[in-house]
Amino acid sequence: MRALSFRTRILAALACVIACVLAPIFVVVYSAIRASMIEHAEVSLETGARVFAQSMRERDEQLLYAVRQAASDFGFKEAVATGDVPTIRSALENYNKRIGASEALVLSLEGEVVASTIVELPGSPIYPVLSELIREAEDTPFARATVVFGGAPHQLMAVPVEAPERVAWAVMGFVMDETLVAILKALTGLEISFVGYGKRGRNAVMPLPSTLVPPLRDALASTLGTNAEVSEPYVMHLRDAEYLTLKIPLEAGGRHEVGAVLQIPLEHGGQFRALGNRLVLISLLALGVALVAAFILAHGVARPLNRLVTATQRIAQGDYRHTVEIQRSDELGALATSLNTMQSAIAEREDRIAHQAFHDTLTGLPNRALAHDRLRSAIEHARRNGNTVGVLMIDVDRFKEINDTLLGHHTGDQLLIELGRRLRATVRASDTVARLGGDEFLTLVEGQNLEAALLVGAKLKAVMAEPVKLGTVEVVTEVSIGVSVYPDHGEDAEALLRRADIAMYEGKRTRQSPTAYKAGREEEHLHRLALVNDLRRAAPNNELVVHYQPKIELGTRAVTQVEALMRWRHPRYGMVPPDEFIPLAEQSGHIRALTHWLLDTVVRDCSVWRREGIEVGVAINISVTDLTSVDLPSIVEGRLREHGLEPGHLTLEVTESSVMRDSGKIILMLESLDKCGVRLSIDDFGTGYSSLSHLKRLPVHELKIDKSFVLDLMNNTSDAVIVKSTIDLGHNMGLRVVAEGVESEESLKLLRSYSCDMAQGFHISKALPLIEFIAWFKQYEQLRTASAPPATEISRIKVL
């Protein structure tokens, strides 16, 4: 055999050397790129997994908030408390439509189904879960579980129904369907699949809603292991594609366990195969050149490849700040461009995810979590520098009425966006404005003492009070603002937020904002909470009593009516003034129960004294909350019928301010009450803002002048003018006029000269218990019918 020439062997050796050099380079580059791709995919997968977990937590919070709101609706609670199954079922169907629930149930405290929107409940997979769900909810404020049926998982939320005591459980289900996985995919950038495992992982995997195409879904079900435990990211082969996969178990419940499978595709063909072909071509060309060519190739290829490897390692460590500087027009340059584009996209996605995690999605303002972090940082900075931090808690008054009844949720959202913009534009750029949720905002002003913070609050209140144009509607909002300051009112963020919140509710109660937190208010707040808690037991424990204050006709001095005034004898705090517990009852939702008790007691007592020959009517006060109750007329008619009392003997007094809250609905309610035959009176007239155009539309029978105009009637000419004008106005409109707060015979005579119809006050009598009133009335009538002059009558009866 003829020996190979030296040139051939040199060429062969060079070819072998180049091949031996290029082959490892090719393997290293390809492996590094693939490893880098996997590392990048792991970063994206981990980032997406955090977004997925955060999104599921926010979904849980939103669903729980919606279920709690539904369970706290007064009409719903009242229907549950009274066992009105048709109304409960209607409410459940309404909630299904309104909050997007797929099923809803009401369970008794023993776990029995009271009402359900599920037609065949006993055969449903939900049914076996209910008892376990209720047992869990008894130990926690709520309970949740996940049940698979109908080809999709359903999240069940259970909360107590309190009216005001716990009377039942409200359970609502929300389907986790294709729409949900599509939304999650848009947020995370991942393929999302829900899968159902057999109980404790013993049975086959069930494919549930997924963003994968149907063939890949089936492949996923057959490839995925039956172990539902959380996994480390791993590469899964589905048909001809590779996916970096992460299994996350969701909360288990019922007969299945539901898990989420998060995947990101590994697309490593295309450019990387082309790169391999080019490397082979370079190797073949290197056989025809000398060492210079090999050196040039080594220098020209190894250096950019090293840059690419370095860049991929840097990207894998989370550093996206530097670009890959390779100015080439070949595949290496294209790969560098792709890496630069990829790291820019990853950085942008992580920035967007971080922003969503710490900002309110509606207004774009910082959310509660970011606000807490900034407050803690501001406190630390102020502590080091001996500075102050002002905390302003802001709540929109009557937002629920605007949102639910007047304009709708979309307009309510637009209003919140505008209010947030105004807050941000009013304070300094260095200050923080956050939306805590619902209609609550928070403003942090660093370096501001209490006086300065209150000035900021006054400025914010004025800005928020400016009309907001929403479409064709102009809305005027009012806000309540509470202020606390570090270090005067607390040393940590939680204390400052809590005390600003207490001050805000104090301002809402007194209608004076901004309101600064004062020492002891926290104890007062706890005291009010205790009163609210005890208020629901006041009537069952016989702690409530009714006193009656007489009203006299100024023409005859005859007592023709009394006003019923509720009193609360608290076993611990003694006599609680009505001015203290009535507002608490209105705020907590107990006022309707108190009104029903008062109505029943007063009608019964009136029947008692009328059987004794005392022909005296009775008046009771009705709150604005009562006037929004559609069943009030039927309740009034029922109480009158039960005790055999004529409707004309009962007068319902409504305050002038309550009539103006929602005049259209209130007028309709007053018309319904008028049809019942009861008398209607406007109480505290002169203290509200009603106009004559509204007043003439009201089906009322009398005006009651507020005592603030009567107490100093003899010494204040302005009050005298107001009282006389009000009496003339009432008479011209065909109404009787009552003056309250009469404390002297001179005031009584002056009112009589003004042609006032009736009067009440301490000069006539204080409010008396039933037995004392009956005795007082009999003595008063004896003196009235005697020959003594009126002044002597009143003074003598007061002595008795």
C-alpha positions in Angstrom: 0.0 0.0 0.0 1.3 3.3 -0.9 2.2 5.5 2.1 0.3 8.7 2.7 2.3 11.8 1.9 3.5 14.2 4.6 1.2 16.9 3.3 -1.7 14.5 3.6 -0.7 13.5 7.1 -0.2 17.2 8.0 -3.5 18.0 6.5 -5.0 15.0 8.2 -3.3 15.9 11.5 -4.5 19.5 11.2 -7.9 18.2 10.3 -7.9 16.0 13.4 -6.6 18.8 15.6 -9.2 21.2 14.3 -11.9 18.5 14.6 -10.7 17.7 18.1 -10.8 21.4 19.0 -14.0 22.3 17.2 -15.9 19.2 18.4 -15.6 20.0 22.1 -16.3 23.7 21.4 -19.4 22.7 19.6 -20.5 20.4 22.4 -19.6 23.0 25.1 -21.4 25.8 23.3 -24.4 23.7 22.6 -24.5 22.4 26.1 -24.0 25.8 27.6 -26.7 27.3 25.5 -29.1 24.5 26.4 -28.1 24.8 30.1 -28.6 28.5 29.9 -32.0 28.1 28.2 -33.0 25.7 31.0 -31.7 28.2 33.6 -33.5 31.0 31.9 -36.6 28.9 31.8 -36.3 28.1 35.5 -36.0 31.8 36.3 -39.2 32.5 34.2 -40.9 29.4 35.7 -40.0 30.5 39.3 -41.1 34.0 38.6 -44.3 32.8 37.0 -44.9 30.4 39.9 -44.7 33.4 42.3 -47.1 35.3 40.2 -49.4 32.3 40.1 -49.3 31.9 43.8 -49.9 35.6 44.4 -52.8 35.6 41.8 -54.4 32.5 43.5 -54.1 34.2 46.9 -55.6 37.4 45.6 -58.4 35.4 43.9 -59.0 33.7 47.3 -59.1 37.1 49.0 -61.5 38.5 46.4 -63.8 35.5 46.5 -63.8 35.5 50.3 -64.5 39.2 50.3 -67.4 38.7 47.8 -68.8 35.8 49.9 -68.5 37.8 53.1 -70.2 40.8 51.5 -73.0 38.6 50.3 -73.3 36.9 53.8 -73.3 40.3 55.5 -76.2 41.7 53.4 -79.0 42.6 55.9 -81.8 41.3 53.7 -80.0 38.0 53.2 -79.2 37.6 56.9 -82.8 38.4 57.8 -84.1 35.8 55.4 -81.7 33.2 56.8 -82.6 34.1 60.4 -86.3 33.8 59.7 -86.0 30.6 57.6 -87.5 32.2 54.5 -86.2 29.5 52.0 -87.6 31.1 48.8 -86.0 34.4 49.6 -82.7 32.7 50.5 -82.7 30.7 47.3 -83.5 33.8 45.3 -80.7 35.7 47.0 -78.3 32.8 46.3 -79.2 32.8 42.6 -78.8 36.6 42.5 -75.3 36.3 44.2 -74.4 33.6 41.6 -75.0 36.1 38.9 -73.6 39.1 40.6 -70.3 37.8 42.0 -69.8 35.0 39.5 -70.3 32.1 41.8 -71.1 28.7 40.1 -73.0 27.4 43.1 -74.3 28.6 46.4 -75.7 27.0 49.5 -76.9 27.9 53.0 -76.3 25.4 55.7 -77.8 25.3 59.2 -75.4 25.3 62.2 -75.8 21.5 62.3 -74.7 21.2 58.7 -78.1 20.6 57.2 -78.8 22.1 53.7 -81.3 25.0 54.1 -81.2 26.2 50.4 -79.0 25.4 47.4 -78.7 26.4 43.8 -77.5 22.8 43.0 -80.4 20.8 41.6 -79.1 17.3 42.5 -77.1 18.2 45.6 -77.0 14.7 47.2 -75.3 13.2 44.1 -72.9 16.1 43.7 -69.2 15.8 44.8 -69.7 18.9 46.8 -72.1 17.1 49.2 -69.6 14.9 51.1 -67.3 18.0 51.6 -69.9 20.2 53.4 -69.7 18.7 56.9 -65.9 18.7 56.8 -65.9 22.3 55.6 -68.3 23.5 58.3 -66.2 21.7 61.0 -63.2 23.6 59.8 -65.0 26.9 59.7 -66.1 26.6 63.3 -62.5 27.1 64.4 -61.6 29.8 61.9 -63.3 32.9 60.5 -63.9 31.0 57.2 -63.1 27.7 55.5 -62.3 26.7 51.9 -61.9 23.5 49.9 -61.4 22.4 46.3 -63.8 19.9 44.8 -63.6 18.4 41.3 -66.8 17.9 39.3 -68.2 18.7 35.9 -64.7 18.5 34.4 -63.3 21.4 36.4 -62.2 22.2 40.0 -64.5 24.3 42.1 -63.3 26.5 45.0 -65.7 26.4 47.9 -65.8 29.3 50.5 -67.7 28.9 53.7 -68.4 31.9 56.0 -70.8 32.3 58.9 -74.1 34.2 58.6 -74.5 36.4 61.6 -77.8 38.1 62.3 -76.4 39.4 64.6 -75.5 36.0 66.2 -74.3 33.1 64.0 -77.4 31.5 62.5 -76.1 29.6 59.5 -73.3 29.0 57.1 -73.1 30.5 53.6 -71.1 28.3 51.1 -70.3 29.5 47.6 -68.4 27.8 44.9 -66.4 29.3 42.1 -65.4 27.3 39.0 -61.8 27.2 38.0 -62.4 27.0 34.3 -60.7 27.7 30.9 -61.2 31.4 31.4 -59.2 31.3 34.7 -56.3 29.4 33.2 -56.2 31.8 30.3 -56.0 34.8 32.7 -53.3 33.1 34.7 -51.4 32.4 31.5 -51.6 36.0 30.5 -50.2 37.0 34.0 -47.5 34.4 34.3 -46.5 33.8 30.7 -46.7 30.0 31.5 -48.8 27.2 30.3 -51.2 26.4 33.2 -53.0 23.1 33.7 -55.2 21.9 36.5 -55.1 18.2 37.1 -57.2 16.1 39.5 -55.4 13.3 41.4 -57.2 10.3 42.8 -57.6 10.4 46.6 -54.2 10.3 48.2 -52.7 9.8 44.7 -53.8 6.2 44.3 -55.9 6.6 41.1 -55.3 7.9 37.6 -54.6 11.5 36.8 -57.7 13.4 35.5 -57.0 16.3 33.0 -58.9 19.4 34.0 -58.9 23.0 32.4 -55.6 23.8 30.7 -54.0 26.2 28.3 -52.4 23.3 26.4 -53.9 22.1 23.1 -56.1 18.9 23.5 -53.4 16.4 22.2 -50.9 17.8 24.7 -53.4 17.7 27.5 -53.9 14.0 27.0 -50.2 13.5 26.8 -49.8 15.4 30.0 -52.3 13.2 31.9 -50.5 10.1 30.8 -47.0 11.4 31.4 -47.6 13.1 34.8 -47.0 11.0 37.9 -49.8 10.3 40.3 -47.9 11.9 43.1 -49.5 15.2 44.0 -46.7 16.6 46.1 -44.8 19.7 45.0 -41.9 18.9 42.6 -38.6 20.5 41.6 -38.6 21.9 38.0 -37.9 19.1 35.5 -38.0 18.7 31.7 -41.0 16.8 30.4 -41.4 15.5 26.9 -44.9 15.9 25.4 -45.0 14.5 21.9 -42.3 16.4 20.0 -42.0 19.3 22.4 -40.1 19.8 25.7 -41.5 21.7 28.6 -39.8 22.7 31.9 -42.5 21.6 34.4 -43.3 22.4 38.0 -46.1 20.6 39.9 -47.9 22.6 42.7 -50.6 21.0 44.8 -53.6 23.1 45.5 -55.6 22.9 48.7 -57.2 19.4 48.9 -60.8 18.7 49.7 -63.5 16.0 49.1 -62.6 12.9 47.2 -59.8 14.4 45.0 -56.7 16.4 45.3 -56.3 19.2 42.8 -52.9 20.3 41.5 -51.6 22.9 39.2 -48.9 22.1 36.6 -46.9 25.1 35.4 -44.9 24.7 32.2 -42.7 26.7 29.9 -41.6 25.4 26.5 -38.0 24.8 25.7 -37.6 25.9 22.1 -34.0 25.1 21.2 -34.2 24.1 17.5 -33.9 26.6 14.7 -31.0 28.9 15.3 -29.1 26.4 17.4 -29.1 23.7 14.7 -28.0 26.3 12.2 -25.2 27.2 14.5 -24.1 23.6 14.6 -24.0 23.4 10.9 -21.9 26.5 10.6 -19.4 25.1 13.1 -19.1 21.9 11.0 -18.5 24.0 7.9 -15.9 26.0 9.7 -14.2 22.8 10.7 -14.2 21.6 7.0 -12.8 24.9 5.8 -10.1 24.7 8.4 -8.7 21.6 6.8 -7.7 23.7 3.8 -5.8 26.4 5.6 -2.7 26.6 7.7 -2.2 27.3 11.3 -2.9 31.0 10.6 -6.3 30.0 9.5 -6.7 27.8 12.6 -5.5 30.7 14.8 -7.9 33.1 13.0 -10.8 30.7 13.4 -9.9 30.1 17.1 -9.6 33.8 17.7 -12.7 34.6 15.7 -14.9 31.8 17.1 -13.7 31.2 20.7 -13.9 34.8 21.8 -17.5 35.5 20.9 -18.5 32.1 22.2 -16.9 32.8 25.5 -18.8 36.1 25.6 -22.0 34.2 24.9 -21.3 31.7 27.7 -20.4 34.4 30.1 -23.6 36.3 29.2 -25.8 33.3 29.6 -24.3 32.6 33.0 -24.8 36.2 34.0 -28.4 36.1 32.9 -28.9 32.8 34.7 -27.8 34.6 37.9 -30.5 37.3 37.3 -28.3 40.1 36.0 -30.1 41.7 33.0 -28.3 45.1 33.1 -25.6 44.5 30.5 -26.0 43.6 26.9 -23.9 41.1 24.9 -21.5 43.2 22.9 -21.0 41.1 19.8 -21.1 43.1 16.6 -21.4 40.3 14.0 -23.8 39.6 11.2 -23.5 35.8 11.5 -25.3 33.3 13.7 -23.2 34.3 16.7 -24.4 37.9 16.2 -28.0 36.7 15.8 -27.7 34.6 18.9 -26.3 37.6 20.8 -29.2 39.7 19.6 -31.6 37.0 20.7 -30.0 36.8 24.1 -30.2 40.6 24.4 -33.9 40.5 23.4 -34.6 37.7 25.7 -33.0 39.3 28.8 -34.8 42.6 28.1 -38.1 40.7 27.9 -37.4 38.9 31.2 -36.4 42.1 32.9 -39.5 43.9 31.7 -41.7 40.9 32.8 -40.1 40.8 36.3 -40.6 44.6 36.6 -44.2 44.3 35.6 -44.7 41.4 38.1 -43.0 43.3 40.9 -45.2 46.4 40.1 -48.4 44.3 40.2 -47.4 42.7 43.4 -47.1 46.0 45.2 -49.6 48.3 43.5 -53.4 48.5 43.3 -54.6 47.2 39.9 -57.4 49.8 39.7 -55.7 53.1 40.7 -52.1 52.2 40.1 -51.3 53.5 43.6 -49.2 51.5 46.1 -51.2 48.7 47.8 -51.5 47.8 51.5 -48.3 45.7 51.5 -46.1 48.5 49.9 -47.7 51.1 52.1 -46.8 49.1 55.2 -43.2 48.7 54.0 -42.9 52.4 53.3 -44.4 53.3 56.7 -41.9 51.0 58.4 -39.0 52.5 56.5 -40.3 56.1 57.2 -40.4 55.3 60.9 -36.9 53.9 60.9 -35.6 57.0 59.1 -37.5 59.3 61.4 -36.2 57.4 64.5 -32.6 57.8 63.3 -33.0 61.5 62.5 -35.3 62.5 65.3 -38.1 63.4 62.8 -41.8 62.8 62.6 -44.1 60.9 60.2 -47.8 61.7 59.7 -50.3 59.0 58.8 -53.7 60.0 57.3 -56.4 57.3 57.0 -59.0 58.4 54.4 -62.4 56.8 53.9 -65.0 57.9 51.4 -68.4 58.5 53.1 -71.5 56.7 51.7 -69.4 55.1 48.9 -71.5 51.9 49.1 -74.6 53.9 48.2 -72.8 55.5 45.3 -71.3 52.2 44.1 -74.3 49.9 44.7 -77.4 52.0 44.1 -76.8 55.3 42.6 -74.3 54.9 39.8 -73.0 51.3 39.6 -69.7 49.5 40.1 -68.1 50.8 36.9 -68.8 54.4 37.8 -67.7 53.7 41.4 -64.3 52.4 40.0 -63.9 55.6 37.9 -64.7 57.7 41.0 -61.9 55.8 43.0 -59.5 56.4 40.2 -60.2 60.1 40.1 -60.0 60.4 43.9 -56.7 58.6 43.9 -55.4 61.0 41.2 -56.5 64.0 43.3 -54.7 62.7 46.4 -51.5 62.0 44.5 -51.6 65.5 42.9 -52.3 67.3 46.2 -49.4 66.0 48.3 -45.6 66.2 47.7 -43.8 63.9 45.3 -41.9 62.4 48.3 -45.2 61.5 50.1 -46.9 58.2 49.7 -50.5 57.8 48.6 -51.9 54.2 48.8 -55.2 52.5 48.3 -55.7 50.0 51.1 -58.8 48.4 49.6 -62.4 49.3 48.9 -62.9 53.0 49.5 -60.0 53.4 51.9 -56.9 55.4 51.1 -53.7 56.1 53.1 -51.4 59.1 52.9 -47.9 59.1 54.5 -46.3 62.5 55.0 -42.7 62.4 56.3 -41.3 65.3 58.4 -44.8 66.5 59.4 -45.9 67.1 63.0 -49.5 66.8 64.1 -50.4 70.3 63.2 -48.9 70.1 59.7 -50.5 66.7 59.1 -53.9 68.1 60.1 -53.4 71.0 57.6 -52.6 68.4 54.9 -55.8 66.5 55.9 -57.9 69.7 55.6 -56.4 70.3 52.2 -57.1 66.7 51.0 -60.7 67.0 52.4 -61.3 70.2 50.4 -59.9 68.7 47.2 -61.9 65.5 47.6 -65.1 67.5 48.1 -64.9 69.1 44.7 -67.5 67.7 42.3 -66.5 64.8 40.1 -67.9 64.6 36.6 -68.6 61.0 35.7 -70.4 60.8 32.3 -73.6 62.8 32.7 -73.6 62.6 36.5 -71.8 65.0 38.8 -70.9 63.4 42.1 -69.9 65.3 45.3 -68.0 63.1 47.7 -67.2 63.6 51.4 -64.4 61.9 53.2 -63.5 61.1 56.8 -59.9 61.5 57.7 -58.1 60.2 60.8 -54.6 61.4 61.6 -51.8 59.8 63.8 -48.2 60.9 64.0 -45.0 59.1 64.9 -43.8 59.2 67.7 -46.7 60.9 69.5 -49.3 58.2 68.8 -47.2 55.1 68.4 -43.7 53.6 67.9 -44.6 51.1 65.1 -46.5 50.9 61.9 -49.3 48.8 63.2 -50.1 51.1 66.1 -50.1 54.2 63.9 -52.4 52.6 61.3 -54.7 51.3 64.0 -54.9 54.7 65.7 -55.3 56.6 62.5 -58.2 54.3 61.7 -59.8 54.9 65.1 -59.5 58.7 64.6 -61.0 58.3 61.2 -64.1 56.5 62.6 -64.3 59.1 65.3 -64.4 61.8 62.6 -67.0 59.8 60.7 -69.1 59.6 63.9 -68.8 63.3 64.8 -68.8 64.5 61.1 -65.6 66.5 61.8 -62.5 65.8 59.7 -59.6 65.6 59.8 -59.6 64.2 63.3 -56.4 63.6 65.3 -56.0 60.6 67.5 -56.2 61.4 71.1 -55.0 59.4 74.1 -57.7 57.1 75.4 -59.5 56.9 72.1 -58.4 53.4 71.7 -60.0 52.5 74.9 -63.2 54.4 73.8 -63.1 52.4 70.6 -62.9 49.1 72.5 -65.7 50.4 74.7 -67.9 51.1 71.7 -67.0 47.7 70.2 -68.1 46.1 73.5 -71.3 48.1 73.4 -72.0 46.9 69.9 -71.4 43.3 70.9 -73.7 43.7 73.9 -76.4 45.6 72.0 -77.6 42.5 70.3 -78.4 40.9 73.7 -79.9 44.0 75.2 -83.5 43.2 74.1 -83.4 39.4 74.9 -81.9 40.2 78.4 -84.6 42.8 79.2 -82.1 45.6 79.4 -84.1 48.0 77.2 -86.9 50.1 78.6 -89.2 52.8 77.2 -89.9 56.1 78.8 -92.7 58.4 77.6 -92.5 62.2 77.4 -95.9 64.0 77.2 -96.9 66.5 74.5 -99.6 69.0 75.2 -102.0 71.0 73.0 -101.2 74.6 73.5 -104.8 75.6 73.1 -106.3 73.3 75.7 -103.2 72.2 77.6 -104.5 68.6 77.1 -102.1 65.8 76.7 -102.9 64.1 73.4 -99.7 62.4 72.5 -96.4 61.2 74.1 -93.0 60.5 72.5 -91.5 57.1 73.2 -87.8 57.2 74.1 -85.7 54.1 74.4 -83.3 53.6 77.4 -80.6 51.0 77.9 -79.7 49.8 81.4 -76.4 48.1 80.8 -75.5 45.5 83.4 -71.9 46.8 83.5 -71.9 50.4 82.4 -75.3 51.5 83.9 -77.6 53.8 82.0 -76.2 54.2 78.5 -77.4 57.5 76.9 -79.4 57.1 73.6 -77.0 59.5 71.9 -74.3 56.9 72.5 -75.9 53.6 71.6 -78.4 54.6 68.9 -75.6 55.7 66.4 -73.7 52.5 67.3 -76.8 50.5 66.4 -77.2 52.3 63.1 -73.5 51.7 62.2 -73.5 48.0 63.2 -76.9 47.1 61.6 -78.7 46.4 64.9 -81.0 49.4 64.6 -83.7 47.5 62.8 -83.9 44.9 65.5 -84.1 47.7 68.1 -86.8 49.5 66.1 -88.9 46.3 65.9 -88.6 45.8 69.6 -89.5 49.5 70.3 -92.5 49.3 67.9 -93.8 46.2 69.6 -93.3 47.5 73.1 -94.8 50.9 72.4 -97.9 49.6 70.6 -98.5 47.2 73.4 -98.1 49.9 76.1 -100.3 52.3 74.2 -103.0 49.6 74.2 -102.6 49.3 77.9 -103.2 53.0 78.8 -106.0 53.2 76.2 -107.8 50.4 78.0 -107.6 52.5 81.1 -109.4 55.3 79.4 -106.3 57.4 78.5 -106.9 58.6 74.9 -103.3 59.5 74.1 -101.4 58.6 70.9 -97.7 57.8 70.8 -94.8 58.7 68.6 -91.6 56.8 67.9 -88.4 57.7 66.1 -87.5 55.9 62.8 -83.9 55.8 61.5 -82.9 56.2 57.9 -81.9 52.5 57.9 -85.5 51.6 58.9 -86.8 53.7 56.0 -84.8 51.6 53.5 -86.4 48.3 54.8 -89.0 47.3 52.3 -91.0 45.3 54.9 -91.4 48.2 57.3 -95.0 49.0 56.3 -96.1 45.3 56.7 -94.3 45.1 60.1 -96.1 48.3 61.3 -99.5 47.0 60.2 -98.8 43.7 61.8 -98.0 45.2 65.2 -101.0 47.5 65.1 -103.3 44.6 64.2 -101.8 42.3 66.8 -102.5 44.7 69.6 -105.7 46.2 68.3 -104.5 49.8 68.0 -105.9 52.2 65.4 -103.2 53.4 62.9 -104.0 57.0 63.6 -102.8 56.7 67.2 -99.2 56.0 66.1 -96.9 58.7 64.8 -93.6 57.9 63.1 -90.9 60.6 63.5 -88.2 60.8 60.8 -85.4 63.3 61.0 -85.0 66.0 58.3 -81.5 64.8 57.5 -82.6 61.2 56.9 -85.3 62.4 54.4 -82.5 64.0 52.3 -80.2 61.0 52.2 -82.0 59.4 49.2 -85.2 61.5 48.8 -86.7 59.5 46.0 -86.7 56.2 47.8 -87.5 57.8 51.2 -90.6 59.5 49.7 -91.8 56.2 48.3 -91.4 54.6 51.7 -93.2 57.5 53.5 -96.1 57.1 51.0 -96.4 53.4 51.8 -96.5 54.2 55.5 -99.0 56.9 54.9 -101.2 54.3 53.2 -101.1 52.3 56.4 -102.9 55.1 58.2 -100.1 56.1 60.6 -99.2 59.8 61.1 -95.8 61.0 59.9 -93.7 63.8 61.5 -90.4 65.5 60.4 -88.2 65.6 63.5 -85.4 68.0 64.3 -86.8 70.4 61.6 -84.4 73.3 60.9 -81.2 71.3 61.4 -81.0 69.7 57.9 -80.8 71.0 54.4 -84.1 70.1 52.9 -85.7 72.5 50.4 -89.3 73.5 50.0 -89.5 71.5 46.7 -88.8 68.3 48.7 -90.8 69.3 51.7 -94.0 69.8 49.7 -93.6 66.3 48.2 -93.5 64.6 51.6 -96.7 62.9 52.8 -96.2 64.1 56.4 -98.7 65.5 58.9 -96.5 67.6 61.2 -93.2 69.4 61.7 -91.3 69.2 64.9 -89.1 72.2 65.6 -85.7 71.2 66.9 -85.1 72.1 70.6 -81.9 74.0 69.7 -84.2 76.8 68.5 -86.6 76.6 71.5 -84.3 76.3 74.5 -83.2 80.0 74.4 -86.3 81.3 72.7 -87.0 84.1 75.2 -83.4 85.5 75.0 -82.5 85.0 71.3 -84.4 87.0 68.8 -82.9 85.0 65.9 -84.3 81.8 67.4 -87.7 83.5 67.9 -87.8 84.6 64.2 -86.9 81.1 63.0 -89.5 79.4 65.3 -92.3 81.8 64.2 -91.4 81.5 60.5 -91.3 77.7 60.8 -94.8 77.7 62.5 -96.2 79.9 59.8 -94.6 77.7 57.1 -96.0 74.6 58.6 -99.5 76.0 58.9 -99.4 77.4 55.3 -98.6 73.9 54.1 -101.4 72.4 56.2 -99.1 70.8 58.8 -99.3 70.8 62.6 -96.3 72.1 64.4 -94.7 70.7 67.5 -92.0 72.5 69.6 -89.7 70.4 71.7 -87.3 71.6 74.4 -89.8 73.8 76.3 -88.3 74.5 79.7 -90.2 77.6 81.0 -93.7 78.9 81.2 -92.6 82.0 79.3 -91.5 79.9 76.3 -94.8 78.1 76.5 -96.8 81.3 76.4 -94.7 82.7 73.6 -95.2 79.6 71.5 -98.9 79.8 72.1 -98.9 83.4 70.9 -97.1 82.1 67.7 -100.1 79.7 67.3 -97.8 76.7 67.7 -100.0 73.5 68.0 -98.1 71.3 70.5 -95.2 71.4 72.9 -93.0 69.1 74.9 -90.1 69.5 77.3 -89.0 69.3 80.9 -91.3 72.2 81.9 -94.2 69.9 81.1 -92.6 66.6 82.2 -89.5 64.6 81.7 -89.7 61.2 80.0 -91.4 58.7 82.4 -91.7 54.9 82.6 -95.1 53.5 81.7 -96.5 53.2 85.3 -95.3 56.6 86.3 -96.7 58.1 83.1 -100.1 56.7 83.7 -100.1 58.1 87.3 -98.7 61.5 86.1 -101.4 61.7 83.4 -104.2 61.1 85.9 -102.9 63.8 88.3 -102.3 66.2 85.4 -105.9 65.8 84.1 -107.3 66.5 87.5 -105.3 69.7 87.8 -106.0 70.7 84.2 -109.8 70.4 84.6 -109.7 72.4 87.9 -110.1 76.1 87.9 -106.5 76.9 88.4 -104.8 79.0 85.7 -102.5 77.2 83.3 -99.2 78.4 84.8 -100.3 77.1 88.2 -101.3 73.8 86.6 -97.9 73.2 85.1 -96.0 74.1 88.2 -98.2 72.0 90.5 -97.9 68.9 88.3 -94.2 69.2 88.2 -94.1 69.2 92.0 -96.2 66.0 92.0 
